[in-house]
């Protein structure tokens, strides 16, 4: 995509996806990239600090595994939450709960990838909170950060549905 960033990638691939004259192969590739990029942009370290390459240069130990903060947020914490299907069911149930309507409507009304990137960047500092100088991430960090992670996953799902509906409308 032009300019080679996640925001332009989302815009580009949504255009391809919505183009009824594009080949099925190109539209399938576009669908895969849109799903991937919308997920990425909601992981705050993807909009993080250049000085540590979005947490890639922050070495940590996560439940006896030497890794980096970016990887912890990309997959490590999600894997520690149990089966992905159970997590997806939990998040979907919460999104569809009656007391979530206003919050979900607010997320769904914001279908601008630039806004998502700015929102994620604003959350970045919170991801560094609670990491001890030793770099050993514990259950306490998981407990502290899990609500934010779940919210970001929910936002990504709601917004992905919104941009897909918009791109694929007749």
N, C-alpha and C positions, 0 to 999 in steps of 0.2 A: 504493500500500500504506500501511497505518497507519504513523505516525511517520516516514515518508519517509526511511529509511536503508537501506543495502544489506542489513543483517542482517534487518530486518523484511521487506524486499522478497523475499529468498530464502524466508523462512518463508511469507509470504503466497502467493507464486506456486507453491511446492511444494504447498500446500493446494489451490489451484485445479487444478493439474495432476493431483493424486490424486483429485479429485472426479469420479466417474464420471457424476454428474448435470449437470456443467457442460457447456456447449456445446463442440463441437469447436473453434470459433473461439477461445473463451476459453482452452481448454487449450493450443492452439497458441501463443497469445500468452504464456501462462504458461511454456511450454517455452523460448521464445526469451529471456524475461527471466531465467529460472533460469540458462541457459547464460551469458548476459552477466554477470549478477551474480556467479556463482561465479568466473568469470574475473577480474572486477574486484577482488573481495575478496582474491585471491591476489597482486595487484600491490600491493606494500607501500605505495606512495604514496597509494593509495585509503584507507588507514588511517593516513595520515601526519599531519603537523603542520598545525594550523589556522593557525599564524603565517605559513606560506608557501603556504597552500591546497594542501597535498599536493604540493608541488614545482612548482605552476603559476606561482608568482612567482619561481622560481629560473631566471633567464635563462642559457642556455648556447648555445654553438655546437657543433653536432654534425655533424661532417664537412661543414663549410662551410654549414650551415643554421642560421639563428638560430631558436631554439625555446626550450622550457623542459624542465626535468628530468622533469616528469610525462609529457610527450609522448615523450621519449626512452625511458622505461620502458614506456609504453603500446604503442608501435609502432616507434619508431626502431631500437632494438637488434634487434628481431625481423626487421625488413626487412633489416638489414645481415647477418643470418645466412644469407641465401640464400633459396631457394625454400621457401615455407611447407610444401609437401607433403614435401620432403626433411627439414625440421626435425621435422615430425610423425612421420615414419617413424623418425627417430633417437631421439626421445623415447620413442616406443612400444616400440622395441626395448630400450631401457635399462630401462624400467619392467617389461618382461616377462623380463628376464634373470634367471637363477637366483640370482645374488648380490644381487638387489634385493628378494627376497621379504619379508624382515623389514621393510625400510624402507617398502615399498609397503603391507604389512599394517598398519603403524602409521598411515599416512596414511588408509587406508580405514576404520580403526576410529574415526576422528575425523570425524563428520558433523555437527558443531555449528558453525554460522556465526559465533557469538560467539567461539568458540575460534580460528577462522580469522582473524577480524579482529584479535584480540589477537596472534596469531602474526605476522601481517603488520606490525602496528604495531611489534612488537619488532625487526623486521628493517629498519625504515625508516632508521635512522642509517647502516647499511652502504651505502645507496644514495648518500649524500653523500660517502663516502670516495673519495678519488682525483680529485675535481673540483678542478682548479687555480683559483687566484684569478682567472685570466684568463677562466675559464668555458669554455675550449675543451676539449671532451671528445675524447679521442683513442683510438687502438687500445688503449693501455694500460688505459684505463678499461673498454673493451669486454672485454678479456681478463680483467680482474679480476672483473667483474660477471656475465659470461655464465654461469658455473656456478650462481649464485644464481637468475638468471632462468630457466634451464632447469629447475631444481628446482621453482620456483614454478609453472611451466607443467605439470609432471608432477603435482604435488600437485593442482592444479586439475582436471586430467583424471580422476585417480583418484577424487577426492571428488565430482566431478560425476556420474560413473558410479554412485557409491554412493547419492547422494541421489535420482537418477532411478530407480534400482532400487527404492529404498525407497518412493518416491511412487507408482510404477506397479505395485507388486506386486498380485497378485490377492487 
